[in-house]
C-alpha cells in the first residue's frame, strides 16, 4: 500500500514551458486535491476533485488545469509556466468521511 | 471565508518538556473539523490529531493533545515529553463539512505554520 505518490519529485522549467504533475493513490479515495506551498505560507488549494471525471477550482486556480480521468489519478497541468509558479506542490486524497487528508511527498518545481 | 491564524512563527522547547502551539480560526459555522499536521524536514505532511467541533471532549493521541475552545475559536496543540523527532513545522487546518452557500471550495484551510525547535 503506497498511499499517495507524486511524480516527479523535482523539476526545473523555463518560463513558457509546459508540464504535467501526476498524483496517484491506491486507497480507493473519492476526493483528491492539489495544493501549493510557498515559503512562510501554509498550503493553498489549487484545484480538487470529488470523483472520477469531476474537477473544481480552489483558492488559487489561475494558470493551472487538472484532469481526473481515472479514480486513482489526478493530474495537474501548467500550460505556460511562470516564475510565480515556483513552489512545492502537494497532492492529497481522502475518503468521504472522516475528513482528514493523506498527502503525497510533494514536488518541488522551479521556473526560471 | 474561513481564516486560520497561527501567531507563533517559531517556538523552542527543551527535550522532555511540554510545549503548546496556538491556533485561532474565524468561522460562522457551527459544525466543522480541525486538524494539526506536522511537516518535518522531509516535507511530508503527517496528520497529528483531529477534532470534530460537535465533540466537547478534547482529542488526544499519545503525547499529543488539544485544547479546543469553541466559543473562543481556539485550537491549541500540546506536546508532552518533547522528543527530538518532534522538531518540525506544525500546521493548523480547518475544514467545513458543508460547502458554503456561496459555493466555497472543498479542501482544508491552513495556517502559516509554527516552526518547533527541540533543544537537546
Interface residues (C-beta under 8 A of the other chain):
Chain A: X31 X33 X35 X40 X41 X42 X43 X44 X45 X48 X50 X56 X57 X58 X59 X88 X90 X92 X98 X99 X100 X101 X102 X103 X105 X106
Chain B: X4 X33 X35 X37 X42 X43 X44 X45 X46 X47 X50 X91 X93 X95 X97 X105 X106 X107 X108 X110 X111 X112 X113
